[in-house]
Amino acid sequence: MVNDPVCGALVYERETAAWLEYQGHTYLFCSPFCRLQFEQHPERYAEQHAAPRYTRQGVEPARDGAHRP
């Protein structure tokens, strides 16, 4: 599970309602509305996103250094 970067809701990777690639990272969203909010202001949400982000290489560690699925 990861947090939606817009609203903070928990999102299951396999059940995500929407996703978006931004600057080499894939962000998962709980709804198309949250994706739209991210698309309109990506710089606002991408910088505050503390949860691990999915990349083509796998999961990046969180800021505290721990790997979280």
HTML snippet that shows the backbone in 3Dmol.js (N, CA, C, O; Angstrom):
<script src="https://3Dmol.org/build/3Dmol-min.js"></script>
<div id="view" style="width:600px;height:400px;position:relative"></div>
<script>
const pdb = `
ATOM      1  N   MET A   1       0.834  -1.178   0.000  1.00  0.00           N
ATOM      2  CA  MET A   1       0.000   0.000   0.000  1.00  0.00           C
ATOM      3  C   MET A   1       0.876   1.238   0.000  1.00  0.00           C
ATOM      4  O   MET A   1       1.967   1.247   0.571  1.00  0.00           O
ATOM      5  N   VAL A   2       0.392   2.263  -0.637  1.00  0.00           N
ATOM      6  CA  VAL A   2       1.045   3.571  -0.629  1.00  0.00           C
ATOM      7  C   VAL A   2      -0.027   4.620  -0.373  1.00  0.00           C
ATOM      8  O   VAL A   2      -1.222   4.337  -0.462  1.00  0.00           O
ATOM      9  N   ASN A   3       0.406   5.814  -0.060  1.00  0.00           N
ATOM     10  CA  ASN A   3      -0.532   6.904   0.151  1.00  0.00           C
ATOM     11  C   ASN A   3      -0.720   7.701  -1.131  1.00  0.00           C
ATOM     12  O   ASN A   3       0.236   7.974  -1.857  1.00  0.00           O
ATOM     13  N   ASP A   4      -1.951   8.064  -1.392  1.00  0.00           N
ATOM     14  CA  ASP A   4      -2.267   8.975  -2.478  1.00  0.00           C
ATOM     15  C   ASP A   4      -1.565  10.302  -2.151  1.00  0.00           C
ATOM     16  O   ASP A   4      -1.754  10.832  -1.056  1.00  0.00           O
ATOM     17  N   PRO A   5      -0.761  10.851  -3.070  1.00  0.00           N
ATOM     18  CA  PRO A   5      -0.021  12.072  -2.752  1.00  0.00           C
ATOM     19  C   PRO A   5      -0.909  13.305  -2.613  1.00  0.00           C
ATOM     20  O   PRO A   5      -0.458  14.323  -2.087  1.00  0.00           O
ATOM     21  N   VAL A   6      -2.153  13.241  -3.068  1.00  0.00           N
ATOM     22  CA  VAL A   6      -3.045  14.394  -2.984  1.00  0.00           C
ATOM     23  C   VAL A   6      -3.837  14.385  -1.685  1.00  0.00           C
ATOM     24  O   VAL A   6      -3.803  15.359  -0.933  1.00  0.00           O
ATOM     25  N   CYS A   7      -4.548  13.297  -1.414  1.00  0.00           N
ATOM     26  CA  CYS A   7      -5.437  13.264  -0.239  1.00  0.00           C
ATOM     27  C   CYS A   7      -4.896  12.422   0.906  1.00  0.00           C
ATOM     28  O   CYS A   7      -5.409  12.500   2.023  1.00  0.00           O
ATOM     29  N   GLY A   8      -3.867  11.619   0.649  1.00  0.00           N
ATOM     30  CA  GLY A   8      -3.276  10.800   1.704  1.00  0.00           C
ATOM     31  C   GLY A   8      -3.951   9.460   1.916  1.00  0.00           C
ATOM     32  O   GLY A   8      -3.526   8.700   2.786  1.00  0.00           O
ATOM     33  N   ALA A   9      -4.986   9.140   1.154  1.00  0.00           N
ATOM     34  CA  ALA A   9      -5.674   7.860   1.313  1.00  0.00           C
ATOM     35  C   ALA A   9      -4.738   6.709   0.979  1.00  0.00           C
ATOM     36  O   ALA A   9      -3.860   6.839   0.125  1.00  0.00           O
ATOM     37  N   LEU A  10      -4.928   5.582   1.657  1.00  0.00           N
ATOM     38  CA  LEU A  10      -4.145   4.393   1.344  1.00  0.00           C
ATOM     39  C   LEU A  10      -4.641   3.788   0.042  1.00  0.00           C
ATOM     40  O   LEU A  10      -5.844   3.647  -0.177  1.00  0.00           O
ATOM     41  N   VAL A  11      -3.698   3.435  -0.817  1.00  0.00           N
ATOM     42  CA  VAL A  11      -4.029   2.883  -2.133  1.00  0.00           C
ATOM     43  C   VAL A  11      -3.314   1.550  -2.298  1.00  0.00           C
ATOM     44  O   VAL A  11      -2.097   1.467  -2.131  1.00  0.00           O
ATOM     45  N   TYR A  12      -4.069   0.509  -2.626  1.00  0.00           N
ATOM     46  CA  TYR A  12      -3.479  -0.782  -2.950  1.00  0.00           C
ATOM     47  C   TYR A  12      -2.971  -0.719  -4.389  1.00  0.00           C
ATOM     48  O   TYR A  12      -3.694  -0.304  -5.295  1.00  0.00           O
ATOM     49  N   GLU A  13      -1.734  -1.131  -4.586  1.00  0.00           N
ATOM     50  CA  GLU A  13      -1.121  -1.034  -5.903  1.00  0.00           C
ATOM     51  C   GLU A  13      -1.938  -1.736  -6.981  1.00  0.00           C
ATOM     52  O   GLU A  13      -2.051  -1.223  -8.094  1.00  0.00           O
ATOM     53  N   ARG A  14      -2.500  -2.881  -6.678  1.00  0.00           N
ATOM     54  CA  ARG A  14      -3.235  -3.668  -7.670  1.00  0.00           C
ATOM     55  C   ARG A  14      -4.664  -3.181  -7.872  1.00  0.00           C
ATOM     56  O   ARG A  14      -5.335  -3.601  -8.815  1.00  0.00           O
ATOM     57  N   GLU A  15      -5.134  -2.300  -6.995  1.00  0.00           N
ATOM     58  CA  GLU A  15      -6.512  -1.831  -7.081  1.00  0.00           C
ATOM     59  C   GLU A  15      -6.593  -0.323  -7.275  1.00  0.00           C
ATOM     60  O   GLU A  15      -7.632   0.279  -7.001  1.00  0.00           O
ATOM     61  N   THR A  16      -5.528   0.287  -7.736  1.00  0.00           N
ATOM     62  CA  THR A  16      -5.511   1.734  -7.879  1.00  0.00           C
ATOM     63  C   THR A  16      -6.540   2.211  -8.905  1.00  0.00           C
ATOM     64  O   THR A  16      -6.745   1.572  -9.937  1.00  0.00           O
ATOM     65  N   ALA A  17      -7.176   3.332  -8.608  1.00  0.00           N
ATOM     66  CA  ALA A  17      -8.180   3.895  -9.510  1.00  0.00           C
ATOM     67  C   ALA A  17      -7.530   4.689 -10.639  1.00  0.00           C
ATOM     68  O   ALA A  17      -8.104   4.824 -11.719  1.00  0.00           O
ATOM     69  N   ALA A  18      -6.342   5.210 -10.388  1.00  0.00           N
ATOM     70  CA  ALA A  18      -5.648   6.014 -11.398  1.00  0.00           C
ATOM     71  C   ALA A  18      -4.170   6.069 -11.044  1.00  0.00           C
ATOM     72  O   ALA A  18      -3.787   5.905  -9.886  1.00  0.00           O
ATOM     73  N   TRP A  19      -3.342   6.305 -12.067  1.00  0.00           N
ATOM     74  CA  TRP A  19      -1.903   6.449 -11.841  1.00  0.00           C
ATOM     75  C   TRP A  19      -1.361   7.444 -12.854  1.00  0.00           C
ATOM     76  O   TRP A  19      -2.012   7.762 -13.849  1.00  0.00           O
ATOM     77  N   LEU A  20      -0.145   7.932 -12.577  1.00  0.00           N
ATOM     78  CA  LEU A  20       0.451   8.934 -13.445  1.00  0.00           C
ATOM     79  C   LEU A  20       1.967   8.873 -13.307  1.00  0.00           C
ATOM     80  O   LEU A  20       2.491   8.751 -12.200  1.00  0.00           O
ATOM     81  N   GLU A  21       2.660   8.958 -14.421  1.00  0.00           N
ATOM     82  CA  GLU A  21       4.126   9.062 -14.413  1.00  0.00           C
ATOM     83  C   GLU A  21       4.478  10.540 -14.420  1.00  0.00           C
ATOM     84  O   GLU A  21       3.959  11.305 -15.233  1.00  0.00           O
ATOM     85  N   TYR A  22       5.368  10.944 -13.506  1.00  0.00           N
ATOM     86  CA  TYR A  22       5.807  12.333 -13.435  1.00  0.00           C
ATOM     87  C   TYR A  22       7.272  12.343 -13.045  1.00  0.00           C
ATOM     88  O   TYR A  22       7.641  11.831 -11.988  1.00  0.00           O
ATOM     89  N   GLN A  23       8.093  12.912 -13.877  1.00  0.00           N
ATOM     90  CA  GLN A  23       9.531  13.023 -13.672  1.00  0.00           C
ATOM     91  C   GLN A  23      10.164  11.684 -13.289  1.00  0.00           C
ATOM     92  O   GLN A  23      10.961  11.608 -12.354  1.00  0.00           O
ATOM     93  N   GLY A  24       9.801  10.638 -14.021  1.00  0.00           N
ATOM     94  CA  GLY A  24      10.393   9.328 -13.825  1.00  0.00           C
ATOM     95  C   GLY A  24       9.828   8.518 -12.678  1.00  0.00           C
ATOM     96  O   GLY A  24      10.330   7.431 -12.391  1.00  0.00           O
ATOM     97  N   HIS A  25       8.799   9.016 -12.015  1.00  0.00           N
ATOM     98  CA  HIS A  25       8.176   8.306 -10.903  1.00  0.00           C
ATOM     99  C   HIS A  25       6.715   8.036 -11.237  1.00  0.00           C
ATOM    100  O   HIS A  25       6.070   8.818 -11.935  1.00  0.00           O
ATOM    101  N   THR A  26       6.210   6.934 -10.736  1.00  0.00           N
ATOM    102  CA  THR A  26       4.810   6.586 -10.918  1.00  0.00           C
ATOM    103  C   THR A  26       4.071   6.859  -9.620  1.00  0.00           C
ATOM    104  O   THR A  26       4.437   6.336  -8.567  1.00  0.00           O
ATOM    105  N   TYR A  27       3.038   7.671  -9.694  1.00  0.00           N
ATOM    106  CA  TYR A  27       2.217   8.009  -8.538  1.00  0.00           C
ATOM    107  C   TYR A  27       0.874   7.311  -8.677  1.00  0.00           C
ATOM    108  O   TYR A  27       0.300   7.266  -9.765  1.00  0.00           O
ATOM    109  N   LEU A  28       0.374   6.767  -7.574  1.00  0.00           N
ATOM    110  CA  LEU A  28      -0.904   6.066  -7.552  1.00  0.00           C
ATOM    111  C   LEU A  28      -1.932   6.926  -6.833  1.00  0.00           C
ATOM    112  O   LEU A  28      -1.608   7.611  -5.863  1.00  0.00           O
ATOM    113  N   PHE A  29      -3.183   6.887  -7.316  1.00  0.00           N
ATOM    114  CA  PHE A  29      -4.231   7.733  -6.767  1.00  0.00           C
ATOM    115  C   PHE A  29      -5.460   6.913  -6.409  1.00  0.00           C
ATOM    116  O   PHE A  29      -5.718   5.865  -7.000  1.00  0.00           O
ATOM    117  N   CYS A  30      -6.218   7.408  -5.430  1.00  0.00           N
ATOM    118  CA  CYS A  30      -7.435   6.718  -5.002  1.00  0.00           C
ATOM    119  C   CYS A  30      -8.593   6.984  -5.949  1.00  0.00           C
ATOM    120  O   CYS A  30      -9.568   6.232  -5.961  1.00  0.00           O
ATOM    121  N   SER A  31      -8.499   8.060  -6.754  1.00  0.00           N
ATOM    122  CA  SER A  31      -9.598   8.406  -7.651  1.00  0.00           C
ATOM    123  C   SER A  31      -9.075   9.227  -8.827  1.00  0.00           C
ATOM    124  O   SER A  31      -7.995   9.813  -8.750  1.00  0.00           O
ATOM    125  N   PRO A  32      -9.839   9.265  -9.911  1.00  0.00           N
ATOM    126  CA  PRO A  32      -9.462  10.131 -11.032  1.00  0.00           C
ATOM    127  C   PRO A  32      -9.419  11.605 -10.624  1.00  0.00           C
ATOM    128  O   PRO A  32      -8.637  12.375 -11.181  1.00  0.00           O
ATOM    129  N   PHE A  33     -10.251  12.003  -9.658  1.00  0.00           N
ATOM    130  CA  PHE A  33     -10.239  13.388  -9.187  1.00  0.00           C
ATOM    131  C   PHE A  33      -8.882  13.755  -8.584  1.00  0.00           C
ATOM    132  O   PHE A  33      -8.349  14.827  -8.872  1.00  0.00           O
ATOM    133  N   CYS A  34      -8.319  12.873  -7.749  1.00  0.00           N
ATOM    134  CA  CYS A  34      -7.005  13.156  -7.150  1.00  0.00           C
ATOM    135  C   CYS A  34      -5.926  13.215  -8.233  1.00  0.00           C
ATOM    136  O   CYS A  34      -5.015  14.040  -8.158  1.00  0.00           O
ATOM    137  N   ARG A  35      -6.026  12.353  -9.227  1.00  0.00           N
ATOM    138  CA  ARG A  35      -5.067  12.417 -10.339  1.00  0.00           C
ATOM    139  C   ARG A  35      -5.158  13.766 -11.047  1.00  0.00           C
ATOM    140  O   ARG A  35      -4.134  14.369 -11.368  1.00  0.00           O
ATOM    141  N   LEU A  36      -6.372  14.238 -11.290  1.00  0.00           N
ATOM    142  CA  LEU A  36      -6.568  15.530 -11.938  1.00  0.00           C
ATOM    143  C   LEU A  36      -5.962  16.657 -11.105  1.00  0.00           C
ATOM    144  O   LEU A  36      -5.326  17.560 -11.649  1.00  0.00           O
ATOM    145  N   GLN A  37      -6.157  16.608  -9.793  1.00  0.00           N
ATOM    146  CA  GLN A  37      -5.569  17.622  -8.914  1.00  0.00           C
ATOM    147  C   GLN A  37      -4.044  17.608  -9.018  1.00  0.00           C
ATOM    148  O   GLN A  37      -3.411  18.662  -9.067  1.00  0.00           O
ATOM    149  N   PHE A  38      -3.462  16.415  -9.051  1.00  0.00           N
ATOM    150  CA  PHE A  38      -2.013  16.278  -9.187  1.00  0.00           C
ATOM    151  C   PHE A  38      -1.547  16.839 -10.523  1.00  0.00           C
ATOM    152  O   PHE A  38      -0.551  17.561 -10.582  1.00  0.00           O
ATOM    153  N   GLU A  39      -2.259  16.512 -11.594  1.00  0.00           N
ATOM    154  CA  GLU A  39      -1.888  16.992 -12.931  1.00  0.00           C
ATOM    155  C   GLU A  39      -1.909  18.512 -13.009  1.00  0.00           C
ATOM    156  O   GLU A  39      -1.083  19.107 -13.701  1.00  0.00           O
ATOM    157  N   GLN A  40      -2.838  19.141 -12.312  1.00  0.00           N
ATOM    158  CA  GLN A  40      -2.950  20.595 -12.349  1.00  0.00           C
ATOM    159  C   GLN A  40      -1.853  21.286 -11.546  1.00  0.00           C
ATOM    160  O   GLN A  40      -1.458  22.401 -11.887  1.00  0.00           O
ATOM    161  N   HIS A  41      -1.352  20.649 -10.484  1.00  0.00           N
ATOM    162  CA  HIS A  41      -0.327  21.242  -9.621  1.00  0.00           C
ATOM    163  C   HIS A  41       0.692  20.191  -9.184  1.00  0.00           C
ATOM    164  O   HIS A  41       0.827  19.943  -7.985  1.00  0.00           O
ATOM    165  N   PRO A  42       1.413  19.565 -10.116  1.00  0.00           N
ATOM    166  CA  PRO A  42       2.315  18.465  -9.742  1.00  0.00           C
ATOM    167  C   PRO A  42       3.420  18.889  -8.779  1.00  0.00           C
ATOM    168  O   PRO A  42       3.811  18.109  -7.911  1.00  0.00           O
ATOM    169  N   GLU A  43       3.926  20.106  -8.919  1.00  0.00           N
ATOM    170  CA  GLU A  43       5.006  20.545  -8.045  1.00  0.00           C
ATOM    171  C   GLU A  43       4.552  20.628  -6.588  1.00  0.00           C
ATOM    172  O   GLU A  43       5.363  20.428  -5.683  1.00  0.00           O
ATOM    173  N   ARG A  44       3.296  20.913  -6.349  1.00  0.00           N
ATOM    174  CA  ARG A  44       2.762  20.997  -4.993  1.00  0.00           C
ATOM    175  C   ARG A  44       2.754  19.625  -4.313  1.00  0.00           C
ATOM    176  O   ARG A  44       3.105  19.503  -3.139  1.00  0.00           O
ATOM    177  N   TYR A  45       2.352  18.605  -5.057  1.00  0.00           N
ATOM    178  CA  TYR A  45       2.167  17.283  -4.467  1.00  0.00           C
ATOM    179  C   TYR A  45       3.400  16.393  -4.551  1.00  0.00           C
ATOM    180  O   TYR A  45       3.626  15.591  -3.645  1.00  0.00           O
ATOM    181  N   ALA A  46       4.191  16.501  -5.585  1.00  0.00           N
ATOM    182  CA  ALA A  46       5.363  15.635  -5.749  1.00  0.00           C
ATOM    183  C   ALA A  46       6.391  15.904  -4.669  1.00  0.00           C
ATOM    184  O   ALA A  46       7.023  14.962  -4.191  1.00  0.00           O
ATOM    185  N   GLU A  47       6.585  17.149  -4.264  1.00  0.00           N
ATOM    186  CA  GLU A  47       7.597  17.467  -3.261  1.00  0.00           C
ATOM    187  C   GLU A  47       7.195  17.037  -1.873  1.00  0.00           C
ATOM    188  O   GLU A  47       8.065  16.698  -1.070  1.00  0.00           O
ATOM    189  N   GLN A  48       5.894  17.034  -1.548  1.00  0.00           N
ATOM    190  CA  GLN A  48       5.477  16.643  -0.210  1.00  0.00           C
ATOM    191  C   GLN A  48       5.270  15.154  -0.076  1.00  0.00           C
ATOM    192  O   GLN A  48       4.999  14.666   1.022  1.00  0.00           O
ATOM    193  N   HIS A  49       5.386  14.435  -1.143  1.00  0.00           N
ATOM    194  CA  HIS A  49       5.112  12.997  -1.145  1.00  0.00           C
ATOM    195  C   HIS A  49       6.235  12.259  -0.426  1.00  0.00           C
ATOM    196  O   HIS A  49       7.304  12.046  -0.999  1.00  0.00           O
ATOM    197  N   ALA A  50       6.000  11.865   0.832  1.00  0.00           N
ATOM    198  CA  ALA A  50       7.038  11.238   1.645  1.00  0.00           C
ATOM    199  C   ALA A  50       7.063   9.717   1.513  1.00  0.00           C
ATOM    200  O   ALA A  50       8.061   9.089   1.865  1.00  0.00           O
ATOM    201  N   ALA A  51       5.997   9.120   1.018  1.00  0.00           N
ATOM    202  CA  ALA A  51       5.955   7.668   0.881  1.00  0.00           C
ATOM    203  C   ALA A  51       6.885   7.237  -0.242  1.00  0.00           C
ATOM    204  O   ALA A  51       7.230   8.053  -1.096  1.00  0.00           O
ATOM    205  N   PRO A  52       7.299   5.979  -0.262  1.00  0.00           N
ATOM    206  CA  PRO A  52       8.146   5.517  -1.359  1.00  0.00           C
ATOM    207  C   PRO A  52       7.419   5.675  -2.685  1.00  0.00           C
ATOM    208  O   PRO A  52       6.199   5.527  -2.759  1.00  0.00           O
ATOM    209  N   ARG A  53       8.166   5.970  -3.710  1.00  0.00           N
ATOM    210  CA  ARG A  53       7.587   6.145  -5.028  1.00  0.00           C
ATOM    211  C   ARG A  53       8.022   4.992  -5.908  1.00  0.00           C
ATOM    212  O   ARG A  53       9.139   4.491  -5.779  1.00  0.00           O
ATOM    213  N   TYR A  54       7.144   4.571  -6.800  1.00  0.00           N
ATOM    214  CA  TYR A  54       7.452   3.461  -7.682  1.00  0.00           C
ATOM    215  C   TYR A  54       8.168   3.971  -8.917  1.00  0.00           C
ATOM    216  O   TYR A  54       7.755   4.952  -9.536  1.00  0.00           O
ATOM    217  N   THR A  55       9.246   3.293  -9.262  1.00  0.00           N
ATOM    218  CA  THR A  55       9.985   3.618 -10.472  1.00  0.00           C
ATOM    219  C   THR A  55      10.075   2.358 -11.307  1.00  0.00           C
ATOM    220  O   THR A  55       9.647   1.292 -10.866  1.00  0.00           O
ATOM    221  N   ARG A  56      10.610   2.463 -12.476  1.00  0.00           N
ATOM    222  CA  ARG A  56      10.778   1.268 -13.304  1.00  0.00           C
ATOM    223  C   ARG A  56      11.785   0.305 -12.679  1.00  0.00           C
ATOM    224  O   ARG A  56      11.756  -0.891 -12.969  1.00  0.00           O
ATOM    225  N   GLN A  57      12.662   0.807 -11.836  1.00  0.00           N
ATOM    226  CA  GLN A  57      13.669  -0.031 -11.191  1.00  0.00           C
ATOM    227  C   GLN A  57      13.163  -0.669  -9.901  1.00  0.00           C
ATOM    228  O   GLN A  57      13.833  -1.556  -9.371  1.00  0.00           O
ATOM    229  N   GLY A  58      12.019  -0.261  -9.378  1.00  0.00           N
ATOM    230  CA  GLY A  58      11.494  -0.823  -8.144  1.00  0.00           C
ATOM    231  C   GLY A  58      11.036   0.271  -7.208  1.00  0.00           C
ATOM    232  O   GLY A  58      10.658   1.356  -7.652  1.00  0.00           O
ATOM    233  N   VAL A  59      11.064   0.000  -5.928  1.00  0.00           N
ATOM    234  CA  VAL A  59      10.593   0.952  -4.931  1.00  0.00           C
ATOM    235  C   VAL A  59      11.779   1.727  -4.376  1.00  0.00           C
ATOM    236  O   VAL A  59      12.787   1.139  -3.981  1.00  0.00           O
ATOM    237  N   GLU A  60      11.653   3.039  -4.348  1.00  0.00           N
ATOM    238  CA  GLU A  60      12.686   3.865  -3.737  1.00  0.00           C
ATOM    239  C   GLU A  60      12.504   3.826  -2.226  1.00  0.00           C
ATOM    240  O   GLU A  60      11.379   3.664  -1.752  1.00  0.00           O
ATOM    241  N   PRO A  61      13.568   3.968  -1.465  1.00  0.00           N
ATOM    242  CA  PRO A  61      13.394   3.999  -0.007  1.00  0.00           C
ATOM    243  C   PRO A  61      12.685   5.268   0.423  1.00  0.00           C
ATOM    244  O   PRO A  61      12.773   6.299  -0.242  1.00  0.00           O
ATOM    245  N   ALA A  62      11.983   5.184   1.539  1.00  0.00           N
ATOM    246  CA  ALA A  62      11.365   6.370   2.123  1.00  0.00           C
ATOM    247  C   ALA A  62      12.470   7.280   2.639  1.00  0.00           C
ATOM    248  O   ALA A  62      13.634   6.881   2.683  1.00  0.00           O
ATOM    249  N   ARG A  63      12.124   8.474   3.022  1.00  0.00           N
ATOM    250  CA  ARG A  63      13.131   9.436   3.484  1.00  0.00           C
ATOM    251  C   ARG A  63      13.895   8.969   4.715  1.00  0.00           C
ATOM    252  O   ARG A  63      15.028   9.394   4.941  1.00  0.00           O
ATOM    253  N   ASP A  64      13.276   8.089   5.521  1.00  0.00           N
ATOM    254  CA  ASP A  64      13.968   7.601   6.718  1.00  0.00           C
ATOM    255  C   ASP A  64      14.882   6.419   6.398  1.00  0.00           C
ATOM    256  O   ASP A  64      15.496   5.852   7.302  1.00  0.00           O
ATOM    257  N   GLY A  65      14.978   6.043   5.123  1.00  0.00           N
ATOM    258  CA  GLY A  65      15.882   4.975   4.703  1.00  0.00           C
ATOM    259  C   GLY A  65      15.264   3.589   4.680  1.00  0.00           C
ATOM    260  O   GLY A  65      15.879   2.649   4.177  1.00  0.00           O
ATOM    261  N   ALA A  66      14.057   3.446   5.215  1.00  0.00           N
ATOM    262  CA  ALA A  66      13.412   2.135   5.261  1.00  0.00           C
ATOM    263  C   ALA A  66      12.726   1.853   3.925  1.00  0.00           C
ATOM    264  O   ALA A  66      12.197   2.760   3.283  1.00  0.00           O
ATOM    265  N   HIS A  67      12.743   0.607   3.526  1.00  0.00           N
ATOM    266  CA  HIS A  67      12.000   0.219   2.319  1.00  0.00           C
ATOM    267  C   HIS A  67      10.630  -0.235   2.749  1.00  0.00           C
ATOM    268  O   HIS A  67      10.499  -1.076   3.639  1.00  0.00           O
ATOM    269  N   ARG A  68       9.619   0.308   2.132  1.00  0.00           N
ATOM    270  CA  ARG A  68       8.244  -0.088   2.456  1.00  0.00           C
ATOM    271  C   ARG A  68       7.576  -0.552   1.173  1.00  0.00           C
ATOM    272  O   ARG A  68       7.668   0.130   0.152  1.00  0.00           O
ATOM    273  N   PRO A  69       6.908  -1.695   1.204  1.00  0.00           N
ATOM    274  CA  PRO A  69       6.206  -2.168   0.006  1.00  0.00           C
ATOM    275  C   PRO A  69       4.992  -1.314  -0.301  1.00  0.00           C
ATOM    276  O   PRO A  69       4.286  -1.573  -1.275  1.00  0.00           O
TER     277      PRO A  69
END
`;
const viewer = $3Dmol.createViewer("view");
viewer.addModel(pdb, "pdb");
viewer.setStyle({}, {cartoon: {color: "spectrum"}});
viewer.zoomTo();
viewer.render();
</script>
